[in-house]
Amino acid sequence: MSDGPPSVGAQLRAAPPDRLSEVTAEHLRAHYSADRVEVLLGDLSLSGLWPVLDPEGPTGGTLEQRCFGSQLPVVDPRPDGPAKVLLPLTVWGDRLGVLSLETGRETTRDLTAQLAVIADELAMALRTADRDTDRYHKVRRRQRLTMAAELQWDLLPGRSLNGERFRLAGALEPAYAVYGDHYDWSVTGDRLTVTVLNGHGDGIEAALLTAVAVNAMRNARRSGAGIVEQAELASDAVYSRHGGNSYVATLLLEIGLTDGAVEAVDAGSPKAMVAHNGDIRPITLEQQLPLGMFGDNRYETQKFQLEPGDRLLVTSDGVHAAAPGGRVPYGTSALLTALRRTRLQPPSEAVGTVVRALREYHNGLDADDDAVLVCLDWVR
């Protein structure tokens, strides 16, 4: 790639956190003859892309959705006018939105590569700025969150994560009113830790319960503890607060990214299944007591093996046990059908496919429980 205009990175680092979109737009106009610049962010349910610079402007259409879904630049040459260029805004696989602009310059591969670097710098800045401004939060939420949902979204690690040997994504449902269901993950070296939680109860009490468990497990993990110690510290923390009257069903997984070996602590209702070449098999584990059900709960690990190309799906009971209107539970066969439809999709798209199928299964009925699902592809 030939030398181009100066990087926008230094300007973004010097800018106020709520002005990142404007700084990027000014840079693109000054150095790339850009016009009609817009930053579009995905909403919490990832059902639409919404403008930051002009909140009353058009939302993302077919081309923007194609860019967001494929995670590749999209160029619309428009022979009768300036070319439209769309670039994904992504950080470590976490899809934030799309950078859109028009330019009168020839859209060569070199130009597109330069614009992609700008989009990457903007994406990193946007993710960092969320701690210090509410501007981007307001764009992403299309209705008011419940207090419980506010707690849960602030506690999430992100919505997707990519590494050299894995692709990972998670989803919460309903996005604006989730209660006690949650997921967490962390990658360090060749180890990936994934947890899926289902807090007992409803409303903000369930969210607070889950927050205690998640932070206790993070505290143990960040001190170098394995998943057994993580589970035991979280169980002790929950029990000391609730005395066994409330508990958290949890599945903790530690995945070896070099060999696919998985260690698991099954402490309740989340379920796991593995898809490989169209074949789907449940992971059968011996279920131990939920976190905080009794004092001094102690846990043991169990093991299973992933093969290259395996897709691991973990769901809370709001997914696999959903039985709207007395129907057969969603996990009996409808979940398997939905999972098969995702065979050619990356995890970030696959979780959306399963969530939409779950909504259709409810057929307009309100869900009795909130739901979480996590999808992992392992490649060696």
Solvent accessible surface area in square Angstrom, and as a share of the most:
residue,aa,sasa,rsa
1,M,155,0.69
2,S,70,0.45
3,D,147,0.76
4,G,43,0.41
5,P,42,0.27
6,P,86,0.54
7,S,64,0.42
8,V,0,0.00
9,G,5,0.05
10,A,62,0.48
11,Q,74,0.33
12,L,8,0.04
13,R,193,0.70
14,A,89,0.69
15,A,18,0.14
16,P,74,0.47
17,P,49,0.31
18,D,56,0.29
19,R,107,0.39
20,L,5,0.03
21,S,0,0.00
22,E,28,0.13
23,V,26,0.15
24,T,0,0.00
25,A,1,0.01
26,E,102,0.46
27,H,5,0.02
28,L,0,0.00
29,R,118,0.43
30,A,79,0.61
31,H,68,0.30
32,Y,6,0.02
33,S,73,0.47
34,A,9,0.07
35,D,81,0.42
36,R,169,0.62
37,V,10,0.06
38,E,26,0.11
39,V,0,0.00
40,L,6,0.03
41,L,1,0.00
42,G,0,0.00
43,D,3,0.01
44,L,19,0.09
45,S,38,0.25
46,L,55,0.27
47,S,83,0.53
48,G,13,0.13
49,L,2,0.01
50,W,65,0.23
51,P,6,0.04
52,V,2,0.01
53,L,43,0.21
54,D,70,0.36
55,P,95,0.60
56,E,160,0.72
57,G,15,0.15
58,P,119,0.75
59,T,66,0.38
60,G,14,0.14
61,G,36,0.35
62,T,113,0.65
63,L,45,0.22
64,E,13,0.06
65,Q,71,0.32
66,R,133,0.49
67,C,0,0.00
68,F,10,0.04
69,G,22,0.21
70,S,54,0.35
71,Q,53,0.24
72,L,113,0.56
73,P,55,0.35
74,V,12,0.07
75,V,53,0.30
76,D,39,0.20
77,P,92,0.58
78,R,81,0.29
79,P,142,0.89
80,D,138,0.71
81,G,36,0.34
82,P,65,0.41
83,A,11,0.08
84,K,36,0.15
85,V,1,0.00
86,L,1,0.00
87,L,0,0.00
88,P,19,0.12
89,L,0,0.00
90,T,31,0.18
91,V,5,0.03
92,W,158,0.55
93,G,12,0.12
94,D,9,0.05
95,R,13,0.05
96,L,20,0.10
97,G,0,0.00
98,V,0,0.00
99,L,0,0.00
100,S,8,0.05
101,L,0,0.00
102,E,16,0.07
103,T,3,0.01
104,G,67,0.65
105,R,94,0.34
106,E,142,0.64
107,T,40,0.23
108,T,57,0.33
109,R,218,0.79
110,D,45,0.23
111,L,6,0.03
112,T,22,0.13
113,A,38,0.29
114,Q,17,0.08
115,L,1,0.00
116,A,29,0.22
117,V,70,0.40
118,I,6,0.03
119,A,1,0.01
120,D,78,0.40
121,E,46,0.21
122,L,0,0.00
123,A,0,0.00
124,M,82,0.37
125,A,20,0.15
126,L,5,0.03
127,R,73,0.27
128,T,86,0.50
129,A,6,0.05
130,D,37,0.19
131,R,221,0.81
132,D,108,0.56
133,T,19,0.11
134,D,91,0.47
135,R,61,0.22
136,Y,1,0.00
137,H,45,0.20
138,K,140,0.59
139,V,18,0.10
140,R,30,0.11
141,R,59,0.22
142,R,113,0.41
143,Q,111,0.49
144,R,223,0.81
145,L,14,0.07
146,T,52,0.30
147,M,127,0.57
148,A,3,0.02
149,A,0,0.00
150,E,55,0.25
151,L,59,0.29
152,Q,0,0.00
153,W,39,0.14
154,D,107,0.55
155,L,22,0.11
156,L,23,0.11
157,P,34,0.22
158,G,14,0.14
159,R,32,0.12
160,S,7,0.05
161,L,27,0.13
162,N,65,0.33
163,G,23,0.22
164,E,152,0.68
165,R,82,0.30
166,F,6,0.03
167,R,94,0.34
168,L,1,0.01
169,A,1,0.00
170,G,3,0.03
171,A,19,0.15
172,L,9,0.05
173,E,26,0.12
174,P,52,0.33
175,A,5,0.04
176,Y,24,0.09
177,A,28,0.21
178,V,0,0.00
179,Y,73,0.28
180,G,1,0.01
181,D,0,0.00
182,H,0,0.00
183,Y,1,0.00
184,D,5,0.03
185,W,15,0.05
186,S,32,0.21
187,V,61,0.35
188,T,104,0.60
189,G,72,0.70
190,D,63,0.32
191,R,84,0.31
192,L,0,0.00
193,T,9,0.05
194,V,4,0.02
195,T,4,0.02
196,V,1,0.00
197,L,0,0.00
198,N,18,0.09
199,G,6,0.05
200,H,80,0.36
201,G,44,0.42
202,D,114,0.59
203,G,21,0.20
204,I,70,0.36
205,E,109,0.49
206,A,0,0.00
207,A,0,0.00
208,L,63,0.31
209,L,2,0.01
210,T,0,0.00
211,A,18,0.14
212,V,44,0.25
213,A,0,0.00
214,V,2,0.01
215,N,74,0.38
216,A,12,0.09
217,M,5,0.02
218,R,29,0.11
219,N,93,0.48
220,A,6,0.04
221,R,39,0.14
222,R,174,0.63
223,S,91,0.59
224,G,69,0.66
225,A,19,0.15
226,G,31,0.30
227,I,5,0.03
228,V,42,0.24
229,E,102,0.46
230,Q,2,0.01
231,A,0,0.00
232,E,31,0.14
233,L,73,0.37
234,A,0,0.00
235,S,0,0.00
236,D,52,0.27
237,A,30,0.23
238,V,0,0.00
239,Y,79,0.30
240,S,94,0.61
241,R,150,0.55
242,H,42,0.19
243,G,44,0.42
244,G,22,0.21
245,N,124,0.64
246,S,22,0.14
247,Y,61,0.23
248,V,0,0.00
249,A,9,0.07
250,T,0,0.00
251,L,3,0.01
252,L,0,0.00
253,L,2,0.01
254,E,34,0.15
255,I,0,0.00
256,G,1,0.01
257,L,7,0.03
258,T,61,0.35
259,D,67,0.35
260,G,0,0.00
261,A,36,0.28
262,V,1,0.01
263,E,51,0.23
264,A,0,0.00
265,V,0,0.00
266,D,10,0.05
267,A,0,0.00
268,G,4,0.03
269,S,27,0.17
270,P,2,0.01
271,K,91,0.39
272,A,6,0.05
273,M,18,0.08
274,V,1,0.01
275,A,17,0.13
276,H,66,0.29
277,N,137,0.70
278,G,37,0.36
279,D,94,0.49
280,I,24,0.12
281,R,97,0.35
282,P,99,0.62
283,I,19,0.10
284,T,125,0.72
285,L,30,0.15
286,E,131,0.59
287,Q,97,0.43
288,Q,37,0.16
289,L,82,0.41
290,P,20,0.12
291,L,0,0.00
292,G,0,0.00
293,M,51,0.23
294,F,115,0.48
295,G,33,0.31
296,D,109,0.56
297,N,8,0.04
298,R,141,0.51
299,Y,10,0.04
300,E,129,0.58
301,T,51,0.29
302,Q,42,0.19
303,K,151,0.64
304,F,28,0.12
305,Q,82,0.36
306,L,2,0.01
307,E,87,0.39
308,P,55,0.34
309,G,49,0.47
310,D,2,0.01
311,R,19,0.07
312,L,4,0.02
313,L,1,0.01
314,V,2,0.01
315,T,2,0.01
316,S,0,0.00
317,D,36,0.19
318,G,5,0.04
319,V,0,0.00
320,H,28,0.13
321,A,53,0.41
322,A,13,0.10
323,A,41,0.32
324,P,8,0.05
325,G,70,0.67
326,G,74,0.71
327,R,111,0.41
328,V,92,0.53
329,P,60,0.37
330,Y,2,0.01
331,G,21,0.20
332,T,81,0.47
333,S,67,0.43
334,A,26,0.20
335,L,0,0.00
336,L,46,0.23
337,T,64,0.37
338,A,1,0.01
339,L,4,0.02
340,R,124,0.45
341,R,142,0.52
342,T,0,0.00
343,R,161,0.59
344,L,154,0.77
345,Q,54,0.24
346,P,64,0.40
347,P,3,0.02
348,S,21,0.14
349,E,47,0.21
350,A,1,0.01
351,V,7,0.04
352,G,21,0.20
353,T,16,0.09
354,V,1,0.01
355,V,9,0.05
356,R,117,0.43
357,A,12,0.09
358,L,4,0.02
359,R,96,0.35
360,E,125,0.56
361,Y,30,0.11
362,H,18,0.08
363,N,123,0.63
364,G,78,0.75
365,L,99,0.49
366,D,132,0.68
367,A,54,0.42
368,D,141,0.73
369,D,59,0.31
370,D,6,0.03
371,A,2,0.02
372,V,0,0.00
373,L,0,0.00
374,V,3,0.02
375,C,0,0.00
376,L,3,0.01
377,D,28,0.15
378,W,1,0.00
379,V,66,0.38
380,R,174,0.64
